Amino acid sequence: LTDTNDHPNAFEIFQRAHKIDSSISLSTVYRTMKTLEGNGAIHRHTFSGGPSRFEQADGHHHDHLI
């Protein structure tokens, strides 16, 4: 997430990670995102009932336009 300018969902993160390491599974991504969210390293956003989207918690406030 540090190298992204978007707010990817778990499947998009999986696709990007899988290109780097084909042993990474979608369930690994879900578990990792849950852990990172619990540690305060990332933020989860849900827009209009769509899939949750994630971003790095960098401490800077910004708005989301949907």
PDB file with SEQRES, HELIX, SHEET and CRYST1 records, atoms N, CA, C and O in Angstrom:
SEQRES   1 A   66  LEU THR ASP THR ASN ASP HIS PRO ASN ALA PHE GLU ILE          
SEQRES   2 A   66  PHE GLN ARG ALA HIS LYS ILE ASP SER SER ILE SER LEU          
SEQRES   3 A   66  SER THR VAL TYR ARG THR MET LYS THR LEU GLU GLY ASN          
SEQRES   4 A   66  GLY ALA ILE HIS ARG HIS THR PHE SER GLY GLY PRO SER          
SEQRES   5 A   66  ARG PHE GLU GLN ALA ASP GLY HIS HIS HIS ASP HIS LEU          
SEQRES   6 A   66  ILE                                                          
HELIX    1 AA1 ALA A   10  ILE A   20  1                                  11    
HELIX    2 AA2 LEU A   26  GLY A   38  1                                  13    
SHEET    1 AA1 2 ILE A  42  HIS A  45  0                                        
SHEET    2 AA1 2 ARG A  53  GLN A  56 -1                                        
CRYST1    1.000    1.000    1.000  90.00  90.00  90.00 P 1           1          
ATOM      1  N   LEU A   1       0.809  -1.207   0.000  1.00  0.00           N  
ATOM      2  CA  LEU A   1       0.000   0.000   0.000  1.00  0.00           C  
ATOM      3  C   LEU A   1       0.848   1.265   0.000  1.00  0.00           C  
ATOM      4  O   LEU A   1       0.372   2.333  -0.384  1.00  0.00           O  
ATOM      5  N   THR A   2       2.090   1.150   0.425  1.00  0.00           N  
ATOM      6  CA  THR A   2       2.936   2.344   0.444  1.00  0.00           C  
ATOM      7  C   THR A   2       3.239   2.858  -0.947  1.00  0.00           C  
ATOM      8  O   THR A   2       3.511   4.047  -1.114  1.00  0.00           O  
ATOM      9  N   ASP A   3       3.201   2.003  -1.941  1.00  0.00           N  
ATOM     10  CA  ASP A   3       3.530   2.412  -3.307  1.00  0.00           C  
ATOM     11  C   ASP A   3       2.305   2.646  -4.183  1.00  0.00           C  
ATOM     12  O   ASP A   3       2.433   2.745  -5.404  1.00  0.00           O  
ATOM     13  N   THR A   4       1.122   2.735  -3.581  1.00  0.00           N  
ATOM     14  CA  THR A   4      -0.088   2.919  -4.384  1.00  0.00           C  
ATOM     15  C   THR A   4      -0.645   4.325  -4.218  1.00  0.00           C  
ATOM     16  O   THR A   4      -0.439   4.975  -3.193  1.00  0.00           O  
ATOM     17  N   ASN A   5      -1.342   4.774  -5.224  1.00  0.00           N  
ATOM     18  CA  ASN A   5      -2.044   6.054  -5.151  1.00  0.00           C  
ATOM     19  C   ASN A   5      -3.549   5.851  -5.123  1.00  0.00           C  
ATOM     20  O   ASN A   5      -4.315   6.814  -5.112  1.00  0.00           O  
ATOM     21  N   ASP A   6      -3.968   4.588  -5.112  1.00  0.00           N  
ATOM     22  CA  ASP A   6      -5.391   4.280  -5.096  1.00  0.00           C  
ATOM     23  C   ASP A   6      -5.746   3.615  -3.774  1.00  0.00           C  
ATOM     24  O   ASP A   6      -4.907   3.519  -2.878  1.00  0.00           O  
ATOM     25  N   HIS A   7      -6.952   3.169  -3.654  1.00  0.00           N  
ATOM     26  CA  HIS A   7      -7.438   2.474  -2.468  1.00  0.00           C  
ATOM     27  C   HIS A   7      -7.899   1.085  -2.918  1.00  0.00           C  
ATOM     28  O   HIS A   7      -9.089   0.876  -3.152  1.00  0.00           O  
ATOM     29  N   PRO A   8      -6.970   0.137  -3.040  1.00  0.00           N  
ATOM     30  CA  PRO A   8      -7.333  -1.178  -3.574  1.00  0.00           C  
ATOM     31  C   PRO A   8      -8.181  -1.989  -2.600  1.00  0.00           C  
ATOM     32  O   PRO A   8      -8.106  -1.813  -1.384  1.00  0.00           O  
ATOM     33  N   ASN A   9      -8.990  -2.881  -3.169  1.00  0.00           N  
ATOM     34  CA  ASN A   9      -9.720  -3.823  -2.334  1.00  0.00           C  
ATOM     35  C   ASN A   9      -8.841  -5.063  -2.152  1.00  0.00           C  
ATOM     36  O   ASN A   9      -7.759  -5.146  -2.732  1.00  0.00           O  
ATOM     37  N   ALA A  10      -9.298  -6.016  -1.356  1.00  0.00           N  
ATOM     38  CA  ALA A  10      -8.485  -7.185  -1.034  1.00  0.00           C  
ATOM     39  C   ALA A  10      -8.118  -7.986  -2.287  1.00  0.00           C  
ATOM     40  O   ALA A  10      -6.996  -8.480  -2.397  1.00  0.00           O  
ATOM     41  N   PHE A  11      -9.048  -8.116  -3.223  1.00  0.00           N  
ATOM     42  CA  PHE A  11      -8.754  -8.887  -4.429  1.00  0.00           C  
ATOM     43  C   PHE A  11      -7.704  -8.185  -5.284  1.00  0.00           C  
ATOM     44  O   PHE A  11      -6.834  -8.840  -5.858  1.00  0.00           O  
ATOM     45  N   GLU A  12      -7.776  -6.865  -5.372  1.00  0.00           N  
ATOM     46  CA  GLU A  12      -6.771  -6.119  -6.133  1.00  0.00           C  
ATOM     47  C   GLU A  12      -5.393  -6.237  -5.476  1.00  0.00           C  
ATOM     48  O   GLU A  12      -4.379  -6.349  -6.165  1.00  0.00           O  
ATOM     49  N   ILE A  13      -5.362  -6.212  -4.147  1.00  0.00           N  
ATOM     50  CA  ILE A  13      -4.093  -6.402  -3.431  1.00  0.00           C  
ATOM     51  C   ILE A  13      -3.562  -7.798  -3.710  1.00  0.00           C  
ATOM     52  O   ILE A  13      -2.369  -7.978  -3.956  1.00  0.00           O  
ATOM     53  N   PHE A  14      -4.447  -8.785  -3.672  1.00  0.00           N  
ATOM     54  CA  PHE A  14      -4.053 -10.160  -3.977  1.00  0.00           C  
ATOM     55  C   PHE A  14      -3.450 -10.262  -5.374  1.00  0.00           C  
ATOM     56  O   PHE A  14      -2.399 -10.879  -5.549  1.00  0.00           O  
ATOM     57  N   GLN A  15      -4.100  -9.667  -6.364  1.00  0.00           N  
ATOM     58  CA  GLN A  15      -3.591  -9.738  -7.736  1.00  0.00           C  
ATOM     59  C   GLN A  15      -2.192  -9.132  -7.842  1.00  0.00           C  
ATOM     60  O   GLN A  15      -1.320  -9.688  -8.508  1.00  0.00           O  
ATOM     61  N   ARG A  16      -1.984  -8.004  -7.192  1.00  0.00           N  
ATOM     62  CA  ARG A  16      -0.675  -7.346  -7.234  1.00  0.00           C  
ATOM     63  C   ARG A  16       0.384  -8.173  -6.512  1.00  0.00           C  
ATOM     64  O   ARG A  16       1.501  -8.329  -7.005  1.00  0.00           O  
ATOM     65  N   ALA A  17       0.034  -8.694  -5.355  1.00  0.00           N  
ATOM     66  CA  ALA A  17       0.981  -9.494  -4.578  1.00  0.00           C  
ATOM     67  C   ALA A  17       1.289 -10.813  -5.275  1.00  0.00           C  
ATOM     68  O   ALA A  17       2.426 -11.284  -5.248  1.00  0.00           O  
ATOM     69  N   HIS A  18       0.279 -11.405  -5.897  1.00  0.00           N  
ATOM     70  CA  HIS A  18       0.450 -12.697  -6.567  1.00  0.00           C  
ATOM     71  C   HIS A  18       1.419 -12.590  -7.739  1.00  0.00           C  
ATOM     72  O   HIS A  18       2.106 -13.560  -8.062  1.00  0.00           O  
ATOM     73  N   LYS A  19       1.483 -11.425  -8.377  1.00  0.00           N  
ATOM     74  CA  LYS A  19       2.453 -11.214  -9.459  1.00  0.00           C  
ATOM     75  C   LYS A  19       3.884 -11.253  -8.931  1.00  0.00           C  
ATOM     76  O   LYS A  19       4.807 -11.649  -9.643  1.00  0.00           O  
ATOM     77  N   ILE A  20       4.057 -10.841  -7.684  1.00  0.00           N  
ATOM     78  CA  ILE A  20       5.384 -10.819  -7.062  1.00  0.00           C  
ATOM     79  C   ILE A  20       5.726 -12.180  -6.472  1.00  0.00           C  
ATOM     80  O   ILE A  20       6.861 -12.643  -6.582  1.00  0.00           O  
ATOM     81  N   ASP A  21       4.742 -12.820  -5.845  1.00  0.00           N  
ATOM     82  CA  ASP A  21       4.955 -14.119  -5.197  1.00  0.00           C  
ATOM     83  C   ASP A  21       3.705 -14.969  -5.406  1.00  0.00           C  
ATOM     84  O   ASP A  21       2.677 -14.733  -4.771  1.00  0.00           O  
ATOM     85  N   SER A  22       3.792 -15.942  -6.284  1.00  0.00           N  
ATOM     86  CA  SER A  22       2.622 -16.752  -6.649  1.00  0.00           C  
ATOM     87  C   SER A  22       2.137 -17.661  -5.523  1.00  0.00           C  
ATOM     88  O   SER A  22       1.080 -18.278  -5.652  1.00  0.00           O  
ATOM     89  N   SER A  23       2.882 -17.758  -4.424  1.00  0.00           N  
ATOM     90  CA  SER A  23       2.435 -18.597  -3.311  1.00  0.00           C  
ATOM     91  C   SER A  23       1.456 -17.858  -2.389  1.00  0.00           C  
ATOM     92  O   SER A  23       0.866 -18.473  -1.501  1.00  0.00           O  
ATOM     93  N   ILE A  24       1.281 -16.556  -2.590  1.00  0.00           N  
ATOM     94  CA  ILE A  24       0.360 -15.775  -1.759  1.00  0.00           C  
ATOM     95  C   ILE A  24      -1.077 -16.087  -2.171  1.00  0.00           C  
ATOM     96  O   ILE A  24      -1.418 -16.064  -3.354  1.00  0.00           O  
ATOM     97  N   SER A  25      -1.909 -16.377  -1.179  1.00  0.00           N  
ATOM     98  CA  SER A  25      -3.316 -16.694  -1.450  1.00  0.00           C  
ATOM     99  C   SER A  25      -4.206 -15.518  -1.046  1.00  0.00           C  
ATOM    100  O   SER A  25      -3.783 -14.618  -0.321  1.00  0.00           O  
ATOM    101  N   LEU A  26      -5.437 -15.548  -1.526  1.00  0.00           N  
ATOM    102  CA  LEU A  26      -6.394 -14.507  -1.167  1.00  0.00           C  
ATOM    103  C   LEU A  26      -6.661 -14.531   0.332  1.00  0.00           C  
ATOM    104  O   LEU A  26      -6.813 -13.475   0.947  1.00  0.00           O  
ATOM    105  N   SER A  27      -6.721 -15.727   0.933  1.00  0.00           N  
ATOM    106  CA  SER A  27      -6.953 -15.777   2.381  1.00  0.00           C  
ATOM    107  C   SER A  27      -5.796 -15.177   3.161  1.00  0.00           C  
ATOM    108  O   SER A  27      -6.002 -14.589   4.222  1.00  0.00           O  
ATOM    109  N   THR A  28      -4.575 -15.321   2.643  1.00  0.00           N  
ATOM    110  CA  THR A  28      -3.420 -14.679   3.279  1.00  0.00           C  
ATOM    111  C   THR A  28      -3.589 -13.166   3.257  1.00  0.00           C  
ATOM    112  O   THR A  28      -3.295 -12.492   4.245  1.00  0.00           O  
ATOM    113  N   VAL A  29      -4.057 -12.634   2.144  1.00  0.00           N  
ATOM    114  CA  VAL A  29      -4.276 -11.189   2.031  1.00  0.00           C  
ATOM    115  C   VAL A  29      -5.328 -10.747   3.044  1.00  0.00           C  
ATOM    116  O   VAL A  29      -5.125  -9.755   3.744  1.00  0.00           O  
ATOM    117  N   TYR A  30      -6.449 -11.464   3.135  1.00  0.00           N  
ATOM    118  CA  TYR A  30      -7.497 -11.091   4.089  1.00  0.00           C  
ATOM    119  C   TYR A  30      -6.969 -11.116   5.527  1.00  0.00           C  
ATOM    120  O   TYR A  30      -7.231 -10.191   6.296  1.00  0.00           O  
ATOM    121  N   ARG A  31      -6.233 -12.159   5.891  1.00  0.00           N  
ATOM    122  CA  ARG A  31      -5.684 -12.254   7.247  1.00  0.00           C  
ATOM    123  C   ARG A  31      -4.702 -11.119   7.522  1.00  0.00           C  
ATOM    124  O   ARG A  31      -4.718 -10.515   8.595  1.00  0.00           O  
ATOM    125  N   THR A  32      -3.849 -10.838   6.540  1.00  0.00           N  
ATOM    126  CA  THR A  32      -2.848  -9.781   6.708  1.00  0.00           C  
ATOM    127  C   THR A  32      -3.508  -8.416   6.845  1.00  0.00           C  
ATOM    128  O   THR A  32      -3.101  -7.611   7.683  1.00  0.00           O  
ATOM    129  N   MET A  33      -4.522  -8.149   6.028  1.00  0.00           N  
ATOM    130  CA  MET A  33      -5.203  -6.859   6.100  1.00  0.00           C  
ATOM    131  C   MET A  33      -5.889  -6.696   7.459  1.00  0.00           C  
ATOM    132  O   MET A  33      -5.888  -5.605   8.029  1.00  0.00           O  
ATOM    133  N   LYS A  34      -6.469  -7.772   7.973  1.00  0.00           N  
ATOM    134  CA  LYS A  34      -7.114  -7.715   9.287  1.00  0.00           C  
ATOM    135  C   LYS A  34      -6.087  -7.414  10.376  1.00  0.00           C  
ATOM    136  O   LYS A  34      -6.346  -6.612  11.273  1.00  0.00           O  
ATOM    137  N   THR A  35      -4.930  -8.052  10.297  1.00  0.00           N  
ATOM    138  CA  THR A  35      -3.865  -7.816  11.274  1.00  0.00           C  
ATOM    139  C   THR A  35      -3.347  -6.387  11.187  1.00  0.00           C  
ATOM    140  O   THR A  35      -3.187  -5.716  12.207  1.00  0.00           O  
ATOM    141  N   LEU A  36      -3.084  -5.919   9.962  1.00  0.00           N  
ATOM    142  CA  LEU A  36      -2.576  -4.555   9.778  1.00  0.00           C  
ATOM    143  C   LEU A  36      -3.591  -3.510  10.246  1.00  0.00           C  
ATOM    144  O   LEU A  36      -3.221  -2.485  10.817  1.00  0.00           O  
ATOM    145  N   GLU A  37      -4.860  -3.781  10.000  1.00  0.00           N  
ATOM    146  CA  GLU A  37      -5.903  -2.861  10.460  1.00  0.00           C  
ATOM    147  C   GLU A  37      -5.945  -2.838  11.989  1.00  0.00           C  
ATOM    148  O   GLU A  37      -6.064  -1.773  12.595  1.00  0.00           O  
ATOM    149  N   GLY A  38      -5.849  -4.004  12.603  1.00  0.00           N  
ATOM    150  CA  GLY A  38      -5.849  -4.097  14.064  1.00  0.00           C  
ATOM    151  C   GLY A  38      -4.668  -3.387  14.700  1.00  0.00           C  
ATOM    152  O   GLY A  38      -4.770  -2.870  15.812  1.00  0.00           O  
ATOM    153  N   ASN A  39      -3.540  -3.362  13.987  1.00  0.00           N  
ATOM    154  CA  ASN A  39      -2.338  -2.686  14.486  1.00  0.00           C  
ATOM    155  C   ASN A  39      -2.341  -1.194  14.179  1.00  0.00           C  
ATOM    156  O   ASN A  39      -1.441  -0.473  14.609  1.00  0.00           O  
ATOM    157  N   GLY A  40      -3.339  -0.726  13.442  1.00  0.00           N  
ATOM    158  CA  GLY A  40      -3.417   0.685  13.094  1.00  0.00           C  
ATOM    159  C   GLY A  40      -2.521   1.090  11.938  1.00  0.00           C  
ATOM    160  O   GLY A  40      -2.309   2.280  11.706  1.00  0.00           O  
ATOM    161  N   ALA A  41      -1.989   0.106  11.203  1.00  0.00           N  
ATOM    162  CA  ALA A  41      -1.082   0.403  10.089  1.00  0.00           C  
ATOM    163  C   ALA A  41      -1.831   0.772   8.812  1.00  0.00           C  
ATOM    164  O   ALA A  41      -1.284   1.443   7.937  1.00  0.00           O  
ATOM    165  N   ILE A  42      -3.084   0.330   8.710  1.00  0.00           N  
ATOM    166  CA  ILE A  42      -3.899   0.643   7.531  1.00  0.00           C  
ATOM    167  C   ILE A  42      -5.295   1.057   7.973  1.00  0.00           C  
ATOM    168  O   ILE A  42      -5.707   0.801   9.104  1.00  0.00           O  
ATOM    169  N   HIS A  43      -6.006   1.694   7.067  1.00  0.00           N  
ATOM    170  CA  HIS A  43      -7.410   2.052   7.279  1.00  0.00           C  
ATOM    171  C   HIS A  43      -8.258   1.298   6.263  1.00  0.00           C  
ATOM    172  O   HIS A  43      -7.868   1.120   5.109  1.00  0.00           O  
ATOM    173  N   ARG A  44      -9.425   0.861   6.721  1.00  0.00           N  
ATOM    174  CA  ARG A  44     -10.407   0.204   5.850  1.00  0.00           C  
ATOM    175  C   ARG A  44     -11.533   1.198   5.582  1.00  0.00           C  
ATOM    176  O   ARG A  44     -12.015   1.864   6.498  1.00  0.00           O  
ATOM    177  N   HIS A  45     -11.942   1.292   4.336  1.00  0.00           N  
ATOM    178  CA  HIS A  45     -13.045   2.167   3.949  1.00  0.00           C  
ATOM    179  C   HIS A  45     -14.059   1.346   3.169  1.00  0.00           C  
ATOM    180  O   HIS A  45     -13.694   0.513   2.339  1.00  0.00           O  
ATOM    181  N   THR A  46     -15.333   1.588   3.441  1.00  0.00           N  
ATOM    182  CA  THR A  46     -16.400   0.956   2.673  1.00  0.00           C  
ATOM    183  C   THR A  46     -17.237   2.068   2.060  1.00  0.00           C  
ATOM    184  O   THR A  46     -17.814   2.889   2.772  1.00  0.00           O  
ATOM    185  N   PHE A  47     -17.297   2.086   0.746  1.00  0.00           N  
ATOM    186  CA  PHE A  47     -18.023   3.120   0.019  1.00  0.00           C  
ATOM    187  C   PHE A  47     -19.258   2.521  -0.640  1.00  0.00           C  
ATOM    188  O   PHE A  47     -19.138   1.588  -1.434  1.00  0.00           O  
ATOM    189  N   SER A  48     -20.422   3.031  -0.332  1.00  0.00           N  
ATOM    190  CA  SER A  48     -21.682   2.645  -0.976  1.00  0.00           C  
ATOM    191  C   SER A  48     -21.917   1.142  -1.012  1.00  0.00           C  
ATOM    192  O   SER A  48     -22.427   0.621  -2.005  1.00  0.00           O  
ATOM    193  N   GLY A  49     -21.558   0.449   0.039  1.00  0.00           N  
ATOM    194  CA  GLY A  49     -21.815  -0.975   0.123  1.00  0.00           C  
ATOM    195  C   GLY A  49     -20.927  -1.835  -0.749  1.00  0.00           C  
ATOM    196  O   GLY A  49     -21.141  -3.045  -0.831  1.00  0.00           O  
ATOM    197  N   GLY A  50     -19.939  -1.253  -1.402  1.00  0.00           N  
ATOM    198  CA  GLY A  50     -19.005  -2.015  -2.231  1.00  0.00           C  
ATOM    199  C   GLY A  50     -17.981  -2.728  -1.364  1.00  0.00           C  
ATOM    200  O   GLY A  50     -18.072  -2.700  -0.136  1.00  0.00           O  
ATOM    201  N   PRO A  51     -17.013  -3.362  -1.997  1.00  0.00           N  
ATOM    202  CA  PRO A  51     -15.989  -4.062  -1.218  1.00  0.00           C  
ATOM    203  C   PRO A  51     -15.151  -3.071  -0.412  1.00  0.00           C  
ATOM    204  O   PRO A  51     -14.956  -1.928  -0.826  1.00  0.00           O  
ATOM    205  N   SER A  52     -14.667  -3.514   0.724  1.00  0.00           N  
ATOM    206  CA  SER A  52     -13.794  -2.670   1.537  1.00  0.00           C  
ATOM    207  C   SER A  52     -12.547  -2.324   0.747  1.00  0.00           C  
ATOM    208  O   SER A  52     -12.006  -3.146   0.008  1.00  0.00           O  
ATOM    209  N   ARG A  53     -12.106  -1.092   0.919  1.00  0.00           N  
ATOM    210  CA  ARG A  53     -10.888  -0.620   0.260  1.00  0.00           C  
ATOM    211  C   ARG A  53      -9.917  -0.194   1.344  1.00  0.00           C  
ATOM    212  O   ARG A  53     -10.328   0.220   2.429  1.00  0.00           O  
ATOM    213  N   PHE A  54      -8.638  -0.294   1.052  1.00  0.00           N  
ATOM    214  CA  PHE A  54      -7.617  -0.092   2.068  1.00  0.00           C  
ATOM    215  C   PHE A  54      -6.626   0.986   1.660  1.00  0.00           C  
ATOM    216  O   PHE A  54      -6.378   1.216   0.477  1.00  0.00           O  
ATOM    217  N   GLU A  55      -6.063   1.646   2.683  1.00  0.00           N  
ATOM    218  CA  GLU A  55      -4.990   2.601   2.456  1.00  0.00           C  
ATOM    219  C   GLU A  55      -4.071   2.587   3.671  1.00  0.00           C  
ATOM    220  O   GLU A  55      -4.480   2.225   4.775  1.00  0.00           O  
ATOM    221  N   GLN A  56      -2.847   2.982   3.452  1.00  0.00           N  
ATOM    222  CA  GLN A  56      -1.879   3.067   4.527  1.00  0.00           C  
ATOM    223  C   GLN A  56      -2.294   4.175   5.483  1.00  0.00           C  
ATOM    224  O   GLN A  56      -2.749   5.234   5.051  1.00  0.00           O  
ATOM    225  N   ALA A  57      -2.140   3.936   6.774  1.00  0.00           N  
ATOM    226  CA  ALA A  57      -2.438   4.948   7.783  1.00  0.00           C  
ATOM    227  C   ALA A  57      -1.208   5.835   7.924  1.00  0.00           C  
ATOM    228  O   ALA A  57      -0.251   5.485   8.615  1.00  0.00           O  
ATOM    229  N   ASP A  58      -1.245   6.981   7.262  1.00  0.00           N  
ATOM    230  CA  ASP A  58      -0.071   7.856   7.277  1.00  0.00           C  
ATOM    231  C   ASP A  58      -0.228   9.051   8.207  1.00  0.00           C  
ATOM    232  O   ASP A  58       0.678   9.877   8.315  1.00  0.00           O  
ATOM    233  N   GLY A  59      -1.360   9.147   8.870  1.00  0.00           N  
ATOM    234  CA  GLY A  59      -1.561  10.222   9.821  1.00  0.00           C  
ATOM    235  C   GLY A  59      -2.049  11.527   9.230  1.00  0.00           C  
ATOM    236  O   GLY A  59      -2.318  12.471   9.973  1.00  0.00           O  
ATOM    237  N   HIS A  60      -2.172  11.607   7.912  1.00  0.00           N  
ATOM    238  CA  HIS A  60      -2.649  12.826   7.270  1.00  0.00           C  
ATOM    239  C   HIS A  60      -4.131  12.692   6.942  1.00  0.00           C  
ATOM    240  O   HIS A  60      -4.564  11.690   6.374  1.00  0.00           O  
ATOM    241  N   HIS A  61      -4.895  13.707   7.303  1.00  0.00           N  
ATOM    242  CA  HIS A  61      -6.324  13.696   6.997  1.00  0.00           C  
ATOM    243  C   HIS A  61      -6.537  14.044   5.526  1.00  0.00           C  
ATOM    244  O   HIS A  61      -5.895  14.944   4.986  1.00  0.00           O  
ATOM    245  N   HIS A  62      -7.436  13.322   4.900  1.00  0.00           N  
ATOM    246  CA  HIS A  62      -7.861  13.667   3.547  1.00  0.00           C  
ATOM    247  C   HIS A  62      -9.276  13.152   3.339  1.00  0.00           C  
ATOM    248  O   HIS A  62      -9.723  12.236   4.028  1.00  0.00           O  
ATOM    249  N   ASP A  63      -9.961  13.739   2.401  1.00  0.00           N  
ATOM    250  CA  ASP A  63     -11.340  13.365   2.119  1.00  0.00           C  
ATOM    251  C   ASP A  63     -11.400  12.404   0.943  1.00  0.00           C  
ATOM    252  O   ASP A  63     -10.480  12.333   0.129  1.00  0.00           O  
ATOM    253  N   HIS A  64     -12.499  11.668   0.873  1.00  0.00           N  
ATOM    254  CA  HIS A  64     -12.743  10.739  -0.228  1.00  0.00           C  
ATOM    255  C   HIS A  64     -14.001  11.182  -0.961  1.00  0.00           C  
ATOM    256  O   HIS A  64     -15.064  11.306  -0.352  1.00  0.00           O  
ATOM    257  N   LEU A  65     -13.892  11.414  -2.231  1.00  0.00           N  
ATOM    258  CA  LEU A  65     -15.047  11.753  -3.054  1.00  0.00           C  
ATOM    259  C   LEU A  65     -15.497  10.511  -3.799  1.00  0.00           C  
ATOM    260  O   LEU A  65     -14.697   9.851  -4.462  1.00  0.00           O  
ATOM    261  N   ILE A  66     -16.773  10.196  -3.690  1.00  0.00           N  
ATOM    262  CA  ILE A  66     -17.268   9.010  -4.388  1.00  0.00           C  
ATOM    263  C   ILE A  66     -18.365   9.385  -5.350  1.00  0.00           C  
ATOM    264  O   ILE A  66     -18.910   8.517  -6.033  1.00  0.00           O  
TER     265      ILE A  66                                                      
END                                                                             
